Each structure stands twice: as C-alpha cells, then as structure tokens.
C-alpha cells in the first residue's frame, strides 16, 4: 500500500452533512483537510454504476485539480425488498425539479415502494447503509475502504439528527434510529475503540488503520 505522506488532504465533497461527519472522524488525527468546495472545485458528474466508481470519480478530480491526495466517499442505502435500490442512486431519489434535494421526499418514496413490494414486517424491511472511501493521488493511483451498517427501515421517520435517510434507519442491535443519535453515538468509534457503528465510520476506521497508524 502506498503511504500517505504529510497531513494535507482534500475531502472531495460538497455535501455539508458528509463534511461534518468527516471533520468529526478526522479530528483526532490532526489532518489538515480542506473540502473541494473550499478549493472552489466543481462537482464532477457521477457516472459510475458502483460506489467504488463514483468515489474514484470525485477523489481523482479533486486530486488532479489540487495536486494533493484526495479522499472521497460514495455512499447509499441498499434496501433488500427493493432489489438493492436506491443504491448508488440514493441521493437522486431526493432530487426536486429545481435541482435541490429533499430527503423527506426520498424517505417517503422508499416507504411507498416498500409497501408496494409487501415489505411490512421488520424481517421484510432489512437493508444496509454502504460507504466506500476512495483515497486517490494526482497520478491516478487509488485505494478503497468499504464499510457497511446493517439495519431495518422504520416508518414514520424518527429524529432530526444526522442527514439523508438517517431518521428511517434503525441500526441492527439498537432501539434508536441514526436520526435519533448524536454524532458521537452514530460514529461509535474513536481511535483505540474496537468497532465503529455507522457505515462511514467503519470505512474511515479501515482507512485510519491502513494510512494513519490507528489501532
């Protein structure tokens, strides 16, 4: 594996929720991280059909533009009763005609489609959040770190913390949704602790162990 030299890194995202979560996760490591938005970079079109492909598109675009290593994630909700949808199109389900996003609309669509599929009991409403972190260098080399969080989809939404589909996702073994958890509870991991909770924290944990010397 290629070493991560220095502490300067670009977080290749314009998503405010993701940037907050990455800031929380990176805090203990002293990384000097600026977002693609802070560099004034445009958002590249995500044309991939897998989380890995889309994460690479974003990370390599930022690395190439800044000359620095760039970290990106592509993440989404995979619902078993819907054959894995929305998957890589998770954010698209929230898009409004004016180009903005409303995840209330997205959560309602997911519920409507699960009901149409006959998914009414918890056993029929299983799914997982998936996050793939890509670390890319300006020369095009890249490494990937994948994290998943299993759970069930609940209705109506519960809690107003987090972002995206968090209020309808009940992680396995817990009684509160991601939307009802603080950032610290949702991540469930700091250096020295055994296991992360959220998909993004689990992916970042793998990255930290491989690149930052974390336990």
DOPAPA-533258 format. One record per residue: x, y, z of N, C-alpha, C, O in turn; residue in three letters. Coordinates in steps of 0.2 Angstrom, whole numbers, m for minus. Layout:
N
n.east / n.north / n.up / ca.east / ca.north / ca.up / c.east / c.north / c.up / o.east / o.north / o.up / residu
X / Y / Z / X / Y / Z / X / Y / Z / X / Y / Z / ALA
...
# end
This chain:
215
n.east / n.north / n.up / ca.east / ca.north / ca.up / c.east / c.north / c.up / o.east / o.north / o.up / residu
4 / m6 / 0 / 0 / 0 / 0 / 4 / 6 / 0 / 10 / 6 / 3 / UNK
2 / 11 / m4 / 6 / 17 / m4 / 5 / 22 / 2 / 0 / 22 / 5 / UNK
11 / 24 / 5 / 10 / 28 / 11 / 7 / 35 / 10 / 7 / 38 / 4 / UNK
3 / 38 / 15 / 0 / 44 / 14 / 5 / 49 / 17 / 6 / 49 / 24 / UNK
9 / 53 / 13 / 14 / 57 / 16 / 11 / 64 / 17 / 7 / 67 / 14 / UNK
14 / 67 / 23 / 11 / 73 / 25 / 4 / 73 / 28 / 1 / 67 / 29 / UNK
1 / 78 / 30 / m5 / 78 / 33 / m10 / 83 / 29 / m16 / 84 / 32 / UNK
m8 / 85 / 23 / m13 / 89 / 19 / m17 / 84 / 15 / m14 / 80 / 12 / UNK
m24 / 85 / 15 / m28 / 81 / 11 / m34 / 85 / 9 / m36 / 89 / 13 / UNK
m37 / 83 / 3 / m43 / 86 / 1 / m49 / 81 / 2 / m48 / 75 / 1 / UNK
m54 / 84 / 5 / m60 / 80 / 6 / m65 / 82 / 0 / m67 / 87 / m1 / UNK
m65 / 77 / m5 / m69 / 78 / m11 / m76 / 78 / m11 / m79 / 73 / m13 / UNK
m79 / 83 / m7 / m86 / 83 / m7 / m89 / 90 / m6 / m85 / 94 / m4 / UNK
m95 / 91 / m8 / m98 / 97 / m7 / m104 / 96 / m2 / m108 / 101 / m1 / UNK
m105 / 90 / 0 / m111 / 88 / 4 / m110 / 91 / 11 / m105 / 88 / 15 / UNK
m114 / 95 / 14 / m112 / 98 / 21 / m113 / 93 / 26 / m108 / 93 / 31 / UNK
m117 / 88 / 26 / m118 / 83 / 30 / m112 / 78 / 31 / m109 / 77 / 36 / UNK
m109 / 76 / 25 / m103 / 72 / 24 / m97 / 76 / 27 / m93 / 73 / 31 / UNK
m97 / 82 / 25 / m91 / 86 / 28 / m91 / 86 / 35 / m85 / 86 / 38 / UNK
m97 / 87 / 38 / m97 / 87 / 46 / m95 / 81 / 48 / m91 / 80 / 53 / UNK
m97 / 75 / 45 / m95 / 69 / 48 / m88 / 67 / 47 / m84 / 64 / 51 / UNK
m85 / 69 / 41 / m78 / 68 / 40 / m74 / 72 / 45 / m68 / 70 / 48 / UNK
m76 / 79 / 46 / m72 / 83 / 51 / m72 / 79 / 58 / m67 / 80 / 62 / UNK
m78 / 76 / 60 / m78 / 73 / 67 / m73 / 67 / 67 / m70 / 66 / 72 / UNK
m73 / 63 / 61 / m69 / 57 / 61 / m61 / 59 / 60 / m57 / 56 / 63 / UNK
m60 / 64 / 57 / m53 / 66 / 56 / m50 / 70 / 62 / m44 / 70 / 63 / UNK
m54 / 73 / 66 / m52 / 77 / 71 / m46 / 74 / 75 / m41 / 78 / 77 / UNK
m46 / 68 / 78 / m41 / 65 / 82 / m34 / 64 / 78 / m29 / 63 / 82 / UNK
m34 / 65 / 72 / m28 / 63 / 68 / m24 / 69 / 66 / m18 / 68 / 63 / UNK
m26 / 75 / 67 / m23 / 81 / 65 / m22 / 82 / 58 / m17 / 85 / 56 / UNK
m26 / 79 / 54 / m26 / 80 / 46 / m27 / 87 / 45 / m32 / 90 / 48 / UNK
m24 / 90 / 40 / m25 / 97 / 38 / m30 / 96 / 32 / m27 / 95 / 26 / UNK
m36 / 96 / 33 / m41 / 94 / 27 / m45 / 100 / 25 / m48 / 104 / 29 / UNK
m45 / 101 / 19 / m50 / 106 / 16 / m54 / 103 / 11 / m52 / 98 / 8 / UNK
m60 / 105 / 10 / m65 / 102 / 6 / m64 / 104 / m2 / m61 / 110 / m3 / UNK
m67 / 101 / m6 / m67 / 103 / m13 / m70 / 109 / m14 / m69 / 113 / m18 / UNK
m76 / 110 / m10 / m80 / 116 / m10 / m75 / 122 / m8 / m76 / 128 / m12 / UNK
m71 / 121 / m3 / m67 / 127 / m1 / m61 / 129 / m6 / m59 / 134 / m7 / UNK
m59 / 124 / m10 / m55 / 125 / m16 / m58 / 128 / m22 / m55 / 130 / m27 / UNK
m65 / 128 / m22 / m69 / 131 / m27 / m69 / 126 / m33 / m70 / 129 / m39 / UNK
m69 / 120 / m32 / m69 / 115 / m37 / m76 / 113 / m39 / m80 / 113 / m34 / UNK
m78 / 112 / m45 / m84 / 110 / m47 / m86 / 103 / m45 / m81 / 99 / m44 / UNK
m92 / 101 / m45 / m94 / 94 / m43 / m94 / 90 / m49 / m97 / 92 / m54 / UNK
m90 / 85 / m50 / m90 / 81 / m56 / m96 / 77 / m56 / m99 / 75 / m52 / UNK
m98 / 75 / m63 / m104 / 71 / m64 / m102 / 64 / m62 / m97 / 61 / m64 / UNK
m106 / 61 / m58 / m105 / 54 / m55 / m109 / 49 / m60 / m115 / 48 / m60 / UNK
m105 / 47 / m65 / m107 / 42 / m70 / m106 / 35 / m68 / m108 / 31 / m73 / UNK
m103 / 33 / m63 / m102 / 26 / m61 / m108 / 22 / m59 / m113 / 25 / m58 / UNK
m108 / 16 / m60 / m113 / 12 / m58 / m112 / 8 / m51 / m116 / 4 / m49 / UNK
m106 / 9 / m48 / m104 / 6 / m42 / m102 / 12 / m37 / m100 / 17 / m39 / UNK
m102 / 10 / m31 / m100 / 15 / m26 / m92 / 17 / m27 / m90 / 22 / m26 / UNK
m89 / 11 / m29 / m81 / 12 / m30 / m80 / 17 / m36 / m76 / 21 / m35 / UNK
m84 / 16 / m41 / m83 / 20 / m47 / m84 / 28 / m45 / m80 / 32 / m47 / UNK
m90 / 29 / m42 / m92 / 36 / m41 / m87 / 39 / m36 / m85 / 45 / m36 / UNK
m85 / 35 / m31 / m80 / 38 / m26 / m73 / 40 / m29 / m70 / 45 / m28 / UNK
m71 / 36 / m34 / m65 / 37 / m38 / m66 / 43 / m42 / m61 / 48 / m42 / UNK
m71 / 44 / m45 / m73 / 50 / m50 / m72 / 56 / m46 / m68 / 61 / m48 / UNK
m74 / 57 / m40 / m74 / 63 / m36 / m67 / 64 / m33 / m64 / 69 / m33 / UNK
m64 / 58 / m30 / m57 / 59 / m27 / m52 / 61 / m32 / m48 / 65 / m31 / UNK
m52 / 57 / m38 / m47 / 59 / m43 / m48 / 66 / m46 / m43 / 69 / m47 / UNK
m54 / 68 / m47 / m55 / 75 / m49 / m52 / 80 / m45 / m49 / 85 / m47 / UNK
m53 / 79 / m38 / m50 / 84 / m33 / m43 / 83 / m33 / m39 / 88 / m32 / UNK
m40 / 77 / m33 / m33 / 76 / m33 / m29 / 79 / m39 / m24 / 83 / m38 / UNK
m32 / 78 / m44 / m29 / 81 / m50 / m29 / 88 / m51 / m25 / 92 / m53 / UNK
m34 / 91 / m48 / m35 / 99 / m48 / m31 / 102 / m43 / m29 / 108 / m44 / UNK
m29 / 99 / m37 / m25 / 102 / m32 / m18 / 100 / m31 / m14 / 103 / m28 / UNK
m17 / 94 / m34 / m10 / 91 / m33 / m9 / 88 / m26 / m3 / 86 / m25 / UNK
m14 / 87 / m23 / m14 / 84 / m16 / m18 / 77 / m16 / m22 / 76 / m20 / UNK
m16 / 72 / m11 / m21 / 67 / m11 / m28 / 69 / m9 / m29 / 74 / m5 / UNK
m33 / 65 / m11 / m40 / 67 / m10 / m43 / 61 / m8 / m42 / 55 / m10 / UNK
m48 / 62 / m3 / m52 / 57 / 0 / m59 / 59 / m2 / m62 / 64 / m1 / UNK
m63 / 54 / m4 / m70 / 54 / m6 / m73 / 48 / m4 / m71 / 43 / m3 / UNK
m80 / 49 / m2 / m84 / 43 / m1 / m90 / 43 / m6 / m93 / 49 / m7 / UNK
m92 / 37 / m8 / m99 / 37 / m11 / m103 / 32 / m7 / m100 / 27 / m5 / UNK
m109 / 34 / m5 / m112 / 30 / 0 / m120 / 30 / m2 / m122 / 34 / m6 / UNK
m123 / 25 / 1 / m130 / 25 / m1 / m134 / 19 / 3 / m131 / 16 / 7 / UNK
m140 / 19 / 2 / m145 / 15 / 6 / m147 / 9 / 1 / m149 / 10 / m4 / UNK
m146 / 3 / 3 / m147 / m3 / 0 / m153 / m7 / 3 / m152 / m9 / 9 / UNK
m159 / m7 / 0 / m165 / m10 / 3 / m166 / m17 / 0 / m167 / m17 / m6 / UNK
m166 / m22 / 4 / m167 / m29 / 1 / m173 / m30 / m3 / m173 / m33 / m8 / UNK
m179 / m27 / 0 / m185 / m28 / m3 / m186 / m25 / m10 / m190 / m27 / m14 / UNK
m182 / m20 / m11 / m182 / m16 / m17 / m176 / m19 / m22 / m174 / m15 / m27 / UNK
m173 / m25 / m21 / m168 / m27 / m25 / m162 / m23 / m25 / m158 / m23 / m30 / UNK
m160 / m20 / m19 / m154 / m16 / m18 / m155 / m8 / m20 / m150 / m5 / m19 / UNK
m161 / m6 / m22 / m162 / 1 / m23 / m163 / 4 / m16 / m164 / 1 / m11 / UNK
m161 / 11 / m16 / m159 / 15 / m22 / m151 / 15 / m23 / m149 / 17 / m28 / UNK
m147 / 12 / m19 / m140 / 10 / m20 / m137 / 17 / m22 / m137 / 22 / m19 / UNK
m133 / 16 / m28 / m129 / 22 / m30 / m133 / 28 / m32 / m131 / 34 / m33 / UNK
m140 / 27 / m32 / m145 / 32 / m34 / m148 / 35 / m28 / m153 / 39 / m28 / UNK
m145 / 34 / m22 / m149 / 36 / m16 / m150 / 43 / m16 / m155 / 45 / m14 / UNK
m145 / 47 / m17 / m146 / 55 / m17 / m151 / 57 / m23 / m155 / 62 / m22 / UNK
m151 / 53 / m28 / m156 / 55 / m34 / m163 / 55 / m32 / m167 / 59 / m34 / UNK
m165 / 50 / m27 / m172 / 50 / m25 / m174 / 56 / m21 / m180 / 57 / m21 / UNK
m169 / 60 / m19 / m171 / 66 / m16 / m171 / 72 / m20 / m173 / 78 / m18 / UNK
m170 / 72 / m26 / m169 / 77 / m31 / m176 / 80 / m32 / m181 / 77 / m34 / UNK
m177 / 87 / m32 / m183 / 91 / m34 / m182 / 94 / m41 / m176 / 94 / m43 / UNK
m187 / 96 / m44 / m186 / 99 / m51 / m182 / 105 / m51 / m179 / 106 / m57 / UNK
m181 / 108 / m46 / m177 / 114 / m46 / m169 / 112 / m45 / m165 / 117 / m44 / UNK
m168 / 106 / m44 / m161 / 104 / m43 / m159 / 103 / m36 / m153 / 101 / m35 / UNK
m163 / 105 / m31 / m161 / 105 / m24 / m163 / 98 / m22 / m167 / 94 / m26 / UNK
m162 / 96 / m16 / m163 / 89 / m13 / m168 / 90 / m7 / m166 / 94 / m3 / UNK
m172 / 85 / m6 / m177 / 85 / 0 / m177 / 78 / 1 / m180 / 74 / m2 / UNK
m174 / 76 / 7 / m174 / 69 / 9 / m180 / 66 / 12 / m181 / 60 / 13 / UNK
m184 / 71 / 14 / m191 / 69 / 16 / m195 / 66 / 10 / m198 / 61 / 11 / UNK
m194 / 69 / 4 / m197 / 66 / m2 / m194 / 59 / m3 / m197 / 54 / m5 / UNK
m187 / 58 / m2 / m184 / 52 / m4 / m186 / 46 / 1 / m187 / 41 / m1 / UNK
m187 / 48 / 8 / m189 / 43 / 13 / m196 / 41 / 11 / m198 / 35 / 12 / UNK
m200 / 46 / 9 / m207 / 44 / 8 / m207 / 39 / 2 / m211 / 35 / 1 / UNK
m203 / 41 / m3 / m203 / 36 / m9 / m201 / 29 / m7 / m204 / 24 / m10 / UNK
m196 / 29 / m3 / m193 / 22 / m1 / m199 / 18 / 3 / m200 / 12 / 2 / UNK
m203 / 22 / 7 / m208 / 19 / 11 / m213 / 16 / 6 / m216 / 11 / 7 / UNK
m215 / 21 / 1 / m221 / 19 / m4 / m219 / 13 / m8 / m223 / 8 / m9 / UNK
m212 / 12 / m10 / m210 / 7 / m14 / m210 / 0 / m10 / m211 / m5 / m12 / UNK
m208 / 1 / m3 / m208 / m5 / 1 / m215 / m7 / 2 / m216 / m13 / 2 / UNK
m219 / m3 / 3 / m226 / m5 / 4 / m229 / m9 / m2 / m232 / m14 / m1 / UNK
m227 / m6 / m8 / m230 / m9 / m14 / m226 / m16 / m15 / m229 / m20 / m18 / UNK
m220 / m17 / m12 / m217 / m23 / m13 / m219 / m28 / m7 / m217 / m34 / m7 / UNK
m224 / m26 / m3 / m226 / m30 / 3 / m222 / m31 / 9 / m223 / m35 / 13 / UNK
m217 / m26 / 9 / m212 / m26 / 15 / m215 / m22 / 21 / m215 / m16 / 21 / UNK
m218 / m26 / 25 / m222 / m23 / 31 / m219 / m25 / 38 / m219 / m21 / 42 / UNK
m216 / m31 / 38 / m214 / m33 / 45 / m206 / m31 / 45 / m203 / m30 / 40 / UNK
m203 / m30 / 51 / m196 / m29 / 51 / m192 / m34 / 48 / m187 / m32 / 44 / UNK
m193 / m40 / 48 / m190 / m45 / 44 / m190 / m44 / 36 / m185 / m46 / 33 / UNK
m195 / m41 / 34 / m195 / m39 / 27 / m192 / m32 / 25 / m192 / m31 / 19 / UNK
m190 / m29 / 30 / m188 / m22 / 29 / m181 / m21 / 30 / m179 / m15 / 32 / UNK
m177 / m26 / 29 / m170 / m26 / 30 / m166 / m22 / 25 / m168 / m21 / 19 / UNK
m160 / m19 / 27 / m156 / m16 / 22 / m150 / m14 / 25 / m148 / m16 / 31 / UNK
m146 / m10 / 22 / m139 / m8 / 25 / m137 / m1 / 21 / m139 / 0 / 16 / UNK
m134 / 3 / 25 / m130 / 9 / 23 / m123 / 6 / 20 / m120 / 2 / 24 / UNK
m121 / 8 / 15 / m114 / 6 / 12 / m110 / 13 / 11 / m113 / 18 / 8 / UNK
m104 / 13 / 13 / m100 / 18 / 11 / m93 / 16 / 9 / m90 / 11 / 12 / UNK
m91 / 18 / 3 / m84 / 17 / 0 / m80 / 23 / 0 / m82 / 28 / m3 / UNK
m75 / 23 / 4 / m70 / 28 / 4 / m64 / 27 / m1 / m62 / 21 / m1 / UNK
m63 / 32 / m5 / m58 / 31 / m10 / m52 / 36 / m9 / m54 / 42 / m8 / UNK
m46 / 34 / m8 / m40 / 39 / m7 / m37 / 39 / m14 / m34 / 34 / m16 / UNK
m37 / 44 / m17 / m34 / 45 / m24 / m28 / 50 / m24 / m28 / 55 / m20 / UNK
m23 / 48 / m28 / m17 / 53 / m29 / m17 / 56 / m36 / m21 / 54 / m40 / UNK
m14 / 62 / m36 / m14 / 65 / m43 / m12 / 61 / m49 / m14 / 63 / m54 / UNK
m8 / 56 / m48 / m6 / 52 / m53 / m11 / 46 / m55 / m10 / 43 / m60 / UNK
m17 / 46 / m52 / m22 / 42 / m53 / m22 / 35 / m49 / m27 / 32 / m49 / UNK
m17 / 34 / m45 / m17 / 28 / m41 / m23 / 29 / m35 / m24 / 35 / m33 / UNK
m26 / 24 / m33 / m31 / 24 / m29 / m32 / 18 / m24 / m30 / 12 / m26 / UNK
m34 / 19 / m18 / m36 / 13 / m14 / m43 / 14 / m11 / m45 / 20 / m11 / UNK
m46 / 9 / m9 / m53 / 9 / m7 / m54 / 6 / 0 / m51 / 1 / 2 / UNK
m59 / 8 / 4 / m60 / 6 / 10 / m68 / 6 / 11 / m71 / 11 / 10 / UNK
m71 / 0 / 12 / m78 / m1 / 12 / m81 / m2 / 19 / m78 / m6 / 23 / UNK
m86 / 1 / 21 / m90 / 0 / 27 / m97 / m1 / 26 / m100 / 2 / 22 / UNK
m100 / m5 / 30 / m107 / m7 / 29 / m110 / m7 / 36 / m107 / m9 / 41 / UNK
m117 / m4 / 37 / m120 / m5 / 43 / m127 / m8 / 42 / m131 / m5 / 38 / UNK
m128 / m14 / 45 / m135 / m17 / 44 / m140 / m14 / 48 / m139 / m11 / 53 / UNK
m146 / m15 / 46 / m152 / m12 / 50 / m159 / m14 / 46 / m159 / m18 / 42 / UNK
m164 / m10 / 49 / m170 / m11 / 46 / m173 / m4 / 45 / m171 / 1 / 48 / UNK
m178 / m3 / 40 / m181 / 3 / 39 / m187 / 4 / 43 / m192 / m1 / 42 / UNK
m188 / 9 / 46 / m194 / 11 / 50 / m198 / 16 / 47 / m196 / 20 / 43 / UNK
m204 / 17 / 49 / m209 / 22 / 47 / m214 / 23 / 53 / m217 / 19 / 55 / UNK
m215 / 30 / 54 / m213 / 36 / 51 / m206 / 37 / 53 / m203 / 34 / 58 / UNK
m203 / 42 / 50 / m196 / 44 / 52 / m195 / 46 / 59 / m200 / 49 / 62 / UNK
m190 / 45 / 62 / m189 / 47 / 69 / m182 / 50 / 70 / m177 / 48 / 69 / UNK
m183 / 56 / 73 / m177 / 60 / 75 / m175 / 65 / 69 / m176 / 64 / 64 / UNK
m171 / 70 / 71 / m169 / 75 / 66 / m162 / 77 / 67 / m160 / 82 / 64 / UNK
m158 / 72 / 69 / m151 / 72 / 69 / m148 / 69 / 63 / m152 / 66 / 59 / UNK
m142 / 70 / 61 / m139 / 66 / 55 / m142 / 70 / 49 / m143 / 76 / 49 / UNK
m142 / 66 / 44 / m144 / 69 / 37 / m146 / 63 / 33 / m146 / 57 / 35 / UNK
m149 / 65 / 27 / m151 / 60 / 22 / m157 / 55 / 25 / m162 / 58 / 28 / UNK
m156 / 49 / 24 / m161 / 44 / 27 / m160 / 42 / 34 / m163 / 37 / 36 / UNK
m156 / 45 / 38 / m155 / 43 / 45 / m161 / 42 / 49 / m161 / 37 / 53 / UNK
m166 / 46 / 48 / m172 / 45 / 53 / m176 / 39 / 51 / m180 / 37 / 56 / UNK
m175 / 36 / 46 / m179 / 29 / 45 / m174 / 23 / 45 / m177 / 18 / 44 / UNK
m168 / 24 / 47 / m163 / 18 / 48 / m162 / 17 / 55 / m159 / 20 / 59 / UNK
m164 / 10 / 57 / m163 / 8 / 63 / m157 / 3 / 63 / m158 / m3 / 61 / UNK
m151 / 5 / 66 / m146 / 0 / 65 / m147 / m6 / 69 / m150 / m6 / 75 / UNK
m144 / m12 / 67 / m145 / m18 / 70 / m143 / m18 / 77 / m137 / m16 / 79 / UNK
m147 / m21 / 82 / m145 / m21 / 89 / m146 / m15 / 93 / m144 / m14 / 99 / UNK
m150 / m10 / 90 / m151 / m3 / 93 / m158 / m2 / 93 / m162 / m5 / 89 / UNK
m161 / 3 / 97 / m168 / 4 / 98 / m169 / 11 / 95 / m175 / 14 / 95 / UNK
m164 / 15 / 93 / m165 / 22 / 91 / m162 / 22 / 84 / m157 / 19 / 82 / UNK
m165 / 26 / 79 / m163 / 27 / 73 / m156 / 31 / 73 / m155 / 35 / 78 / UNK
m153 / 31 / 67 / m147 / 36 / 66 / m149 / 43 / 67 / m146 / 47 / 70 / UNK
m156 / 45 / 65 / m158 / 51 / 66 / m159 / 53 / 73 / m161 / 59 / 75 / UNK
m159 / 48 / 78 / m160 / 50 / 85 / m154 / 50 / 89 / m154 / 51 / 95 / UNK
m148 / 49 / 85 / m142 / 48 / 89 / m138 / 54 / 88 / m138 / 58 / 83 / UNK
m133 / 56 / 93 / m128 / 61 / 92 / m123 / 59 / 87 / m123 / 53 / 86 / UNK
m119 / 63 / 85 / m114 / 61 / 80 / m109 / 56 / 83 / m107 / 52 / 80 / UNK
m108 / 57 / 90 / m103 / 53 / 93 / m106 / 46 / 94 / m103 / 41 / 93 / UNK
m113 / 45 / 95 / m116 / 39 / 95 / m116 / 35 / 89 / m115 / 29 / 88 / UNK
m118 / 39 / 84 / m118 / 37 / 77 / m112 / 34 / 74 / m111 / 28 / 72 / UNK
m106 / 38 / 75 / m100 / 35 / 73 / m98 / 29 / 77 / m95 / 24 / 74 / UNK
m99 / 30 / 84 / m97 / 24 / 88 / m90 / 22 / 88 / m89 / 16 / 90 / UNK
m86 / 26 / 86 / m79 / 24 / 86 / m74 / 30 / 86 / m75 / 35 / 83 / UNK
m69 / 29 / 91 / m63 / 34 / 91 / m57 / 29 / 91 / m57 / 23 / 93 / UNK
m51 / 32 / 90 / m45 / 28 / 90 / m44 / 24 / 96 / m45 / 27 / 102 / UNK
m43 / 18 / 96 / m42 / 14 / 102 / m48 / 10 / 103 / m48 / 5 / 107 / UNK
m54 / 11 / 100 / m60 / 8 / 102 / m61 / 2 / 96 / m58 / 3 / 91 / UNK
m64 / m3 / 98 / m64 / m9 / 93 / m68 / m8 / 87 / m65 / m10 / 82 / UNK
m74 / m6 / 87 / m78 / m6 / 81 / m82 / 0 / 81 / m85 / 3 / 85 / UNK
m83 / 3 / 74 / m87 / 8 / 73 / m94 / 6 / 72 / m96 / 0 / 71 / UNK
m99 / 11 / 72 / m106 / 9 / 71 / m108 / 11 / 64 / m111 / 7 / 60 / UNK
m108 / 17 / 62 / m110 / 19 / 55 / m106 / 16 / 50 / m100 / 15 / 51 / UNK
m109 / 16 / 44 / m105 / 14 / 38 / m99 / 18 / 36 / m94 / 16 / 35 / UNK
m100 / 25 / 37 / m95 / 29 / 35 / m89 / 29 / 40 / m83 / 29 / 38 / UNK
m91 / 28 / 47 / m86 / 27 / 52 / m82 / 21 / 51 / m76 / 20 / 52 / UNK
m86 / 15 / 49 / m82 / 9 / 48 / m77 / 9 / 42 / m72 / 6 / 42 / UNK
m79 / 13 / 37 / m75 / 14 / 31 / m69 / 18 / 33 / m63 / 16 / 31 / UNK
m70 / 23 / 37 / m65 / 28 / 39 / m60 / 24 / 44 / m54 / 25 / 44 / UNK
m63 / 20 / 48 / m59 / 16 / 53 / m54 / 11 / 49 / m48 / 11 / 51 / UNK
m56 / 8 / 43 / m51 / 4 / 39 / m46 / 9 / 36 / m40 / 7 / 36 / UNK
m48 / 15 / 34 / m43 / 20 / 31 / m38 / 22 / 36 / m32 / 22 / 35 / UNK
m41 / 23 / 42 / m36 / 26 / 48 / m31 / 20 / 50 / m25 / 22 / 51 / UNK
m33 / 14 / 50 / m29 / 9 / 52 / m23 / 8 / 46 / m18 / 6 / 48 / UNK
m25 / 9 / 40 / m21 / 7 / 35 / m16 / 13 / 34 / m10 / 12 / 32 / UNK
m18 / 19 / 34 / m15 / 25 / 32 / m12 / 30 / 38 / m8 / 34 / 37 / UNK
m16 / 29 / 44 / m14 / 34 / 49 / m11 / 31 / 55 / m10 / 34 / 60 / UNK
m10 / 24 / 55 / m7 / 21 / 61 / m12 / 20 / 67 / m9 / 19 / 72 / UNK
m18 / 20 / 65 / m23 / 20 / 71 / m24 / 12 / 73 / m23 / 8 / 69 / UNK
m25 / 11 / 79 / m26 / 4 / 82 / m33 / 2 / 80 / m35 / m4 / 81 / UNK
# end
